[in-house]
Amino acid sequence: MKEANRLAFEKLTGASPVLSGCGIAGGVMPRFRKNLILHSGPPLEFGNMRGPHRMGIVGAAIFEGLAKNEKEAVGMIESGEIELGCANDFHSGGPGAGITSYSMAVLVVREANSGIFGFAPPIEGLLGGGLGGWGVYNDSVRENLKRIAGIFAPLLDRVLKQGGGINIAELFTSGLLMGDEEHTRQVATDKLFLSLVLEKAMESDLSDSERVVLLRWLNSCRRFVHHAGCASAVASLKSASGIAGSTLVTAMCGNGYEFGIKISGSGEEWFTAPAPTFSGRCFSPSDSLADAAPWLGDSSNVEAWGLGGMAAAASPALLRDRSESPEDGVRQCAEMAEICFGRSSRFAVPLIPEGFAPAGILPELAVEKKITPKMHGGILSRVTGGQIGVGYARTPLKCFEKALA
């Protein structure tokens, strides 16, 4: 087992995910079909879905023209005419609801060593999470999705393809040194990304007006790189999957009802437990943690890659926002190291003595030490689907116990 885990760990920490394009899901994602709608987390029956997923899947069905209204959409889902799938099973994964349908734009990431692809819908600009992340669908969301797919995505795709793509691991390495932990804070990394796109756009065949359109859109997308990070985490984790005997975690995803993990040696098999609840802070006094949906989203893959809570000490500003200190961040990194195979050779965190974030979560260590990953994340409303706060949750211990059974 140790040798298998070493091999999986080396593939994970040596992964080189490159944002190489932005296309339409039905055209770039293998096995996608018109009547398929993807969601975050492990498999889940429609009847057990929380607000963001239920609303998002119905909205996607209407957006795709599969159904005229909610009643028709629900009937088609229950009859099987509209199929539901787990984003991670299709090498995709995004924050929140993770809704992806046939005509939506998706970011395309290729892991350079293995050739494995990862995907994620881009953040929806000024509308934030919109349909893909928050499960919100209305006339404004519909028109925005059409603009992204018809105008912005083709421009970004041309720039990335002509410019050789953007290595997201290298980008995040720089962002960590500038105060981002690359899950719930990417203030510096967004600006680094924009500067790279600007340079590549200037060398591309885009006209001046097209460059302005693309750059203005990207500049309006707060935390655009978060979605590129989600796709990169999927591609990196999948590159470490399928190694016989390895228990290294290769997926961590939640659907608001259950939370699931995958391990390298078991391929695409899910090991699930009830979704964890959040601790943290709500943005408005009118909201409370009682309104929060349990963990919902595939952005937790970023944690399994070695970022977010694994690199908590990299972001003093985020720690302060949670009423924690840099010392708390150092202690969190030390705790996470107790359940990991080793440390990333790439993701440097200067505040911690060892210098690099822990990576390569092992279920046997989590079970032995009764320590589970402390995952950073946005808090979504169980009712409206919108984001109401920021905080953290712990991966359920039961997931790791099942993976070892």
Secondary structure by P-SEA (a helix, b strand, c coil): caaaaaaaaaaaaabbbbbccccccccccccccccbbbbcccccccccccaaaaaaaaaaaaaacccccaaaaaaaaaaccbbbbbcccccccccccccccccbbbbbbbcccccbbbbbbcccccccccccccccccaaaaaaaaaaaccaaaaaaaaaaaaccccaaaaaaaaaaaccccccccaaaaaaaaaaaaaaaaaccccaaaaaaaaaaaaaccccaaaaaaaaaaaaaaaaccccccccccbbbbccccccccccccccbbbbccbbbbbccccccccccccccccccccccccccccccccccccaaaaaaacccaaaaaaaaaaaaaacccccccccccccccccccccccaaaaaaacccccccbbbbbcccccccccccccccaaaaaaaac
